[in-house]
Amino acid sequence: MTSAEIINDAGEVEDTRLSLFYLPQQEINAAMKTDQESYSSNEATLKVENAGPSSLFFGHHYKI
């Protein structure tokens, strides 16, 4: 729950607003796949599928 108050020049509360926030439980529903089972070179195709509801973020360098 969050509340916000409007305070006048005398420091008195003139109005208050209360709000409820619904935050869904974080859930990772993702899969990573390659188009081949093995590779002879250093390059591969990696497919990431996200079925939600959470967003996926990438920012670190990974090696597989």
Secondary structure by P-SEA (a helix, b strand, c coil): cbbbbbbcccccccbbbbbbbbbccccccbbbbbccccccccbbbbbbbbcccbbbbbcccccc
